[in-house]
Amino acid sequence: MAVLGHPTDSASFRYDAPNLACVVGRLSDGSFVSSGLVGGQTLFRYDGSGRAVQAIGRGGEGPGELSADLAVIVGARDSLFVVDRRRHRILIFDPLGIHQRSFDIPWRFDAFTRLTNGDFVFQRRVSARQDGSQTGMVRVLDAMGNEIAAHDPPSDRLFELGLPDLDGRNVSPSVSGGYWTTAIWSYELHRWSSPGVRDLVVVRNADWFPPNPPTSADEVEAWHVDAPPPRRVLHVSEAADGLVWTFSVVPDPRWRPRQVPDAWDVAWANRTTDTVIEVLDITNGGTVVARTTIDERPMPVCGEHLMSVVRETPEGDTRAVVVHPVLERPE
């Protein structure tokens, strides 16, 4: 759909942006905005040619100011919901890039999404056992930041191993108005019709993806170095036709031990992991209707059935490629 970035832009895309969700958003006129820039602290809006034509926001610690680790969600009438991962904060900007309001998230989080009714769904990081709803990893907040639901307790086993931060969940909107959650270590999809109310579970028994939560700290330390990277569900996206697309990371056959670069490198990542994409028909028990494997790691554009892929140019620069996943059916 678009290639974002130009040699004249004052900032390029982060090399680790392939690991980050929601670094690109699409505006109503077909242009795009991105938060996945080197240095952070601002967003760029790109015209149809892929050039940055507007900077939105500024760095700092005051009201309406941004840190270096950002994501973006485009709302109604091109309002921008900027997720400041470092400060655990949501900042809302109008279409002109003027800050309107903010609210803080009182805990660390990884995955997040925004629903069509304005609610937010987060995967909270849980680092200590607590009683009651405080143990819920999936948290639903209303548009003002008030918590309205908490569910999905963390894994007791990962707590026992001292690895609670590895107990991840993916969250994404459902076309029915609810949301999906998946644990990253098992191919199992849960749909929630409303906050905390589950109405569907789809379990995919795939030979290539057995449930594989880490079993020891030593195993985790060996990943990428002496052992292949782990298999995990990366994210899930439901298309307008109700088909559910799953994206899972698996080891690339070209993986070799002791070849970890000092910093994230796009080419190394493509040699180390593949992404398995499957399309599931949830009206037919989760039947797989299509499957493919690619080198790259597409990440979701929050609020739309779009993906972004970061690619390196021959000159060593980076570009964000926006793609629309489409299922080609035989005529």
C-alpha positions in Angstrom: 0.0 0.0 0.0 2.8 2.5 0.8 6.5 2.8 1.4 7.3 5.3 4.2 10.6 7.1 4.4 12.9 9.2 2.2 16.6 10.2 2.3 15.6 13.8 3.0 13.7 12.8 6.2 15.3 14.0 9.4 14.8 10.6 11.1 14.6 7.0 9.9 12.8 4.0 11.2 14.2 2.2 14.2 16.0 -1.0 13.3 14.1 -2.8 16.1 10.8 -1.6 14.8 10.1 -5.1 13.4 9.5 -6.0 17.1 7.1 -3.2 17.7 3.3 -3.2 17.1 1.4 -0.1 16.1 4.2 2.1 14.9 2.2 3.0 11.8 -1.3 4.4 11.4 -3.5 5.3 8.4 -5.3 8.6 8.3 -8.6 9.2 6.6 -7.1 10.8 3.5 -4.9 7.8 2.9 -1.7 9.3 4.2 0.2 7.7 7.1 1.6 8.6 10.5 4.4 6.8 12.2 5.9 6.6 15.7 8.7 4.1 15.1 11.5 6.6 14.5 15.1 6.7 15.7 15.2 8.8 18.8 11.5 8.8 19.3 10.0 11.9 20.9 7.9 12.8 17.8 5.7 11.3 15.1 5.9 11.9 11.4 3.1 12.3 9.0 3.9 11.1 5.4 2.5 12.2 2.1 1.6 9.9 -0.8 5.2 9.8 -1.9 6.4 8.5 1.4 8.1 11.7 2.5 7.7 13.1 6.0 5.8 16.3 5.7 4.8 17.1 9.3 6.3 16.4 12.8 3.8 15.9 15.6 4.7 16.3 19.3 8.0 17.0 21.0 10.3 15.4 23.5 10.3 16.2 27.1 8.7 15.3 30.5 6.0 17.9 30.7 2.3 17.7 29.7 1.9 16.5 26.2 5.6 15.8 25.7 6.9 12.4 24.6 9.6 9.9 25.4 11.7 7.8 23.0 9.5 4.7 22.9 6.1 5.3 21.2 3.2 3.7 19.4 0.3 5.3 17.6 -3.4 4.5 17.1 -5.5 6.5 14.7 -9.0 7.2 16.0 -12.2 8.8 14.7 -11.7 12.0 12.6 -7.9 11.4 12.6 -7.4 11.9 16.4 -4.1 10.3 17.4 -3.7 8.1 20.5 0.0 8.0 21.2 1.1 5.2 23.5 4.2 6.2 25.5 5.6 2.8 26.5 8.4 4.2 28.6 6.2 6.5 30.7 3.1 4.2 30.7 0.9 6.9 29.4 -1.7 7.6 26.7 -1.6 11.0 25.0 -4.4 12.2 22.7 -3.7 14.7 19.9 -6.1 16.3 17.5 -5.7 16.0 13.7 -3.5 19.2 13.7 -1.1 17.6 16.2 -2.2 19.6 19.2 -2.2 17.8 22.5 -5.7 17.5 24.0 -5.3 15.4 27.1 -3.4 12.5 28.7 -3.8 9.7 31.3 -1.3 7.4 32.9 -1.4 3.6 33.0 -0.5 2.5 36.6 1.5 -0.6 35.6 3.9 -1.8 33.0 2.4 -3.3 29.9 3.4 -5.0 26.6 0.6 -5.7 24.2 -2.3 -3.2 23.8 -5.1 -2.2 21.4 -8.0 0.2 21.2 -11.6 -1.0 20.5 -14.2 0.7 18.3 -16.1 1.9 21.4 -13.1 3.7 22.7 -12.0 1.1 25.3 -8.4 0.1 25.6 -7.2 -3.5 26.2 -3.7 -4.0 27.7 -1.6 -7.0 28.6 -0.2 -6.0 32.0 3.1 -7.3 33.1 2.6 -9.0 36.5 5.8 -9.3 38.5 4.3 -10.3 41.9 1.5 -12.6 43.0 -1.5 -10.8 44.4 -5.0 -11.8 45.3 -8.2 -11.1 43.5 -8.5 -9.1 40.2 -5.0 -7.7 40.7 -3.6 -10.9 39.2 -5.3 -10.3 35.8 -2.9 -9.9 33.0 -5.5 -8.6 30.6 -6.8 -5.2 31.6 -9.7 -3.3 30.0 -9.8 0.5 30.5 -12.4 2.9 29.3 -11.6 6.0 27.2 -10.7 8.0 30.3 -8.3 5.4 31.6 -10.6 3.9 34.3 -10.2 0.1 34.7 -13.4 -1.8 34.0 -12.2 -5.4 33.8 -9.3 -7.7 34.6 -8.9 -11.3 33.7 -6.4 -14.0 32.7 -4.2 -14.8 35.8 -0.5 -15.3 35.1 1.2 -18.7 34.9 2.2 -20.1 38.3 4.9 -22.1 36.6 6.7 -19.0 35.2 6.5 -17.4 38.6 8.1 -20.4 40.2 10.9 -20.2 37.6 11.4 -16.4 38.3 10.3 -15.6 34.7 7.0 -13.8 35.1 7.9 -11.2 32.4 7.9 -14.0 29.8 4.2 -14.8 30.4 2.8 -12.7 27.5 -0.6 -12.2 25.9 -1.6 -10.8 22.6 -4.7 -8.5 22.3 -6.5 -7.4 19.2 -10.0 -6.2 18.3 -12.8 -8.5 17.1 -15.1 -7.4 14.2 -18.0 -8.2 16.5 -17.0 -5.3 18.8 -15.2 -7.4 21.4 -11.6 -8.5 21.4 -9.2 -11.5 21.1 -6.5 -12.6 23.4 -3.8 -15.3 22.9 -1.1 -16.6 25.1 2.2 -16.3 23.2 3.4 -19.9 24.1 0.3 -21.8 22.9 -1.8 -21.6 19.8 -5.1 -20.9 21.5 -7.4 -18.0 20.7 -9.9 -16.6 23.1 -12.7 -14.2 22.0 -14.3 -11.9 24.5 -17.7 -10.4 23.6 -17.4 -7.8 26.3 -14.9 -7.1 29.0 -14.2 -10.3 30.9 -17.0 -12.3 29.1 -15.5 -15.0 26.9 -17.7 -16.4 24.1 -15.3 -18.5 22.0 -12.1 -20.5 22.3 -10.3 -21.8 19.3 -7.4 -24.3 19.9 -5.1 -25.1 17.0 -3.3 -28.4 17.4 -0.4 -27.8 15.0 2.5 -30.3 14.9 4.9 -27.4 14.1 3.7 -25.4 17.2 3.3 -27.5 20.3 2.7 -25.5 23.6 6.2 -24.5 24.6 6.5 -22.2 27.6 10.1 -21.8 28.8 11.1 -24.4 31.4 14.2 -22.8 32.9 16.2 -19.6 33.1 19.1 -21.5 31.4 16.8 -22.3 28.4 15.9 -18.7 28.0 19.5 -17.6 28.2 20.4 -20.0 25.4 17.8 -18.7 23.0 19.4 -17.3 19.8 22.9 -18.1 21.1 23.2 -21.9 21.5 19.5 -22.7 20.9 17.1 -21.6 18.2 14.7 -18.8 19.0 11.5 -19.9 20.6 8.2 -20.5 18.8 5.5 -18.0 19.8 2.3 -16.4 18.6 3.2 -12.9 17.5 -0.3 -11.5 17.0 -3.8 -12.1 15.6 -5.8 -10.0 13.2 -9.5 -10.5 12.3 -10.4 -9.3 8.9 -13.7 -7.7 8.0 -15.0 -11.0 6.5 -14.5 -12.7 9.9 -11.5 -14.7 8.9 -8.8 -14.7 11.6 -5.2 -14.3 10.6 -2.5 -15.5 12.9 1.2 -14.6 12.8 3.6 -16.9 14.6 7.4 -16.7 14.9 9.4 -19.9 14.3 13.1 -20.6 13.8 14.5 -20.0 10.3 16.2 -23.1 8.9 19.2 -20.9 8.3 19.6 -20.2 12.0 23.1 -21.0 13.3 24.5 -20.8 16.9 26.8 -18.1 18.1 25.8 -15.5 15.5 24.0 -12.9 17.6 24.9 -9.3 16.6 25.7 -6.6 19.1 22.5 -4.8 18.2 19.2 -5.7 16.5 19.8 -6.1 12.8 17.0 -6.6 10.2 19.0 -8.9 8.0 20.0 -11.1 11.0 16.4 -11.2 12.2 15.3 -12.4 8.8 17.9 -15.1 8.8 17.1 -16.2 12.3 13.3 -16.4 12.4 10.4 -16.9 10.0 6.8 -15.9 10.3 4.1 -18.5 9.8 0.9 -16.9 8.6 -2.3 -18.9 8.9 -5.9 -17.9 8.0 -8.6 -19.6 10.2 -12.3 -19.9 9.6 -13.7 -19.7 13.1 -17.2 -20.5 11.9 -15.9 -23.9 11.0 -14.0 -24.8 14.2 -10.9 -22.9 13.3 -10.2 -24.7 10.0 -7.0 -23.5 8.3 -8.0 -22.2 4.9 -4.6 -20.8 3.9 -1.0 -20.9 5.2 2.3 -19.4 4.2 5.8 -18.7 5.7 7.8 -15.6 5.1 11.2 -14.3 6.2 10.0 -11.0 7.5 8.1 -10.1 10.6 4.9 -8.1 9.8 3.6 -6.2 12.8 0.0 -4.9 13.2 -1.3 -1.5 12.5 -3.7 -0.9 15.5 -7.3 -0.6 14.5 -7.0 -1.9 11.0 -6.3 -5.2 9.2 -3.0 -3.8 8.0 0.6 -4.7 8.7 3.9 -2.8 8.7 7.3 -4.3 7.7 10.6 -2.6 8.2 13.2 -3.1 5.5 16.7 -2.0 5.1 17.8 -0.2 1.9 21.1 -0.9 0.1 22.4 2.3 1.5 21.8 1.1 5.1 18.7 3.3 5.7 15.3 1.9 6.7 11.8 2.1 5.3 8.4 1.0 6.6 6.3 -0.9 4.1 2.6 -0.9 4.8 0.8 -4.1 3.5 -2.8 -5.2 3.4 -3.1 -9.0 4.0 -5.5 -10.4 1.4 -6.6 -14.0 0.9 -6.5 -14.9 -2.8 -9.3 -17.3 -3.6 -9.4 -19.4 -6.8 -11.8 -18.1 -9.4 
